[in-house]
Amino acid sequence: MGSFRHEQQRLNHRGRSFLFMSYEADPGNPKKNLPAMPDTWYLVSSNNRWPAIPHVLAQPESERVGALVAWLEASVFAAPVAPVAG
């Protein structure tokens, strides 16, 4: 049996609260066209989860929080791209 330990990281950013959970690597399933995933931090909200950043063992908390904030900025708070007229 594996020794992966799930972790949680709560953070507040732009006046909102976010919960991230770490999940163990998933070998994927070629028959169902599901790719393999390394150990990953996921944003968890409303009974859904979205992969965010790789889970790195012994990563300093300040570095992890910085990477999660950068992911939030790029994925959650990014301005939608307007279609190009052509």
C-alpha positions as CSV (number, residue, x, y, z in Angstrom):
1,M,0.0,0.0,0.0
2,G,1.3,3.5,-0.8
3,S,2.4,6.0,1.7
4,F,1.0,9.1,0.1
5,R,-0.3,11.6,2.6
6,H,-3.1,13.9,1.4
7,E,-2.6,17.6,2.4
8,Q,-4.8,20.6,2.4
9,Q,-3.9,24.2,1.6
10,R,-6.4,26.9,2.4
11,L,-5.7,30.4,1.1
12,N,-7.5,33.7,0.7
13,H,-6.9,35.7,-2.4
14,R,-8.7,38.7,-3.8
15,G,-11.3,38.5,-1.0
16,R,-12.2,34.9,-1.7
17,S,-11.4,31.7,0.1
18,F,-9.9,28.7,-1.8
19,L,-9.3,25.1,-0.8
20,F,-6.6,23.0,-2.5
21,M,-6.1,19.3,-1.8
22,S,-3.2,17.1,-2.9
23,Y,-3.9,13.8,-4.6
24,E,-1.7,10.9,-5.4
25,A,-0.5,10.2,-9.0
26,D,-3.0,8.5,-11.3
27,P,-1.7,6.0,-13.8
28,G,-4.5,6.9,-16.3
29,N,-6.5,4.6,-18.4
30,P,-5.8,4.4,-22.2
31,K,-9.0,2.4,-22.8
32,K,-11.0,5.4,-21.5
33,N,-8.7,8.0,-23.0
34,L,-7.7,9.2,-19.5
35,P,-4.1,10.5,-19.3
36,A,-1.7,9.7,-16.4
37,M,-1.3,12.5,-13.8
38,P,1.5,13.0,-11.4
39,D,0.9,13.9,-7.7
40,T,-1.1,17.0,-8.1
41,W,-2.7,19.9,-6.1
42,Y,-6.3,20.3,-7.0
43,L,-8.7,23.2,-6.4
44,V,-11.7,21.8,-4.7
45,S,-15.1,23.6,-4.8
46,S,-18.8,22.6,-5.1
47,N,-18.0,18.9,-5.1
48,N,-15.7,19.3,-8.1
49,R,-11.9,19.4,-8.4
50,W,-9.6,21.0,-11.0
51,P,-5.9,20.1,-11.4
52,A,-3.7,23.1,-10.5
53,I,0.0,22.5,-9.9
54,P,2.3,19.5,-9.3
55,H,2.6,18.3,-5.7
56,V,6.3,18.5,-4.8
57,L,7.4,16.7,-1.6
58,A,9.1,19.0,1.0
59,Q,8.2,22.1,-1.0
60,P,8.4,25.2,1.3
61,E,4.9,26.5,2.0
62,S,5.7,30.0,0.8
63,E,6.8,28.6,-2.6
64,R,3.7,26.4,-2.8
65,V,1.3,29.3,-1.9
66,G,3.1,31.5,-4.5
67,A,2.6,28.8,-7.2
68,L,-1.1,28.3,-6.2
69,V,-1.7,32.1,-6.3
70,A,-0.1,32.3,-9.8
71,W,-2.3,29.4,-10.9
72,L,-5.4,31.2,-9.6
73,E,-4.4,34.4,-11.4
74,A,-3.9,32.5,-14.7
75,S,-6.8,30.2,-14.4
76,V,-9.6,31.7,-12.3
77,F,-9.0,35.5,-12.6
78,A,-7.8,35.6,-16.1
79,A,-9.7,38.0,-18.4
80,P,-11.6,36.2,-21.1
81,V,-10.1,36.6,-24.6
82,A,-12.3,38.5,-27.0
83,P,-12.8,36.8,-30.4
84,V,-10.8,38.2,-33.3
85,A,-12.9,39.8,-36.0
86,G,-11.9,38.6,-39.4
